[in-house]
Amino acid sequence: MVNKMKQLVMEEEGQGLSEYGLVLAGVVAVVAIAVGLLKTEITNLFTGLLKSE
C-alpha cells in the first residue's frame, strides 16, 4: 500500500496537461479583462470601419 502511494505521488504523466490548462486559463483571463477594459475603443473602431464603407 505504501509503495502504491509513493508511485501515485511520483507519477508525472498528467502534470504537463494540467500546467497547460492553467496557462491557458491565465491567458483567457487576461484577454477577457483586456476586452472588458477596451470595450468602448473596440466598439468605436468597428463602428468607424463600418461607416467608412
Buried (B, 14 or more C-beta within 10 A) or exposed (E): EEEEEEEEEEEEEEEEEEEEEEEEEEEEEEEEEEEEEEEEEEEEEEEEEEEEE
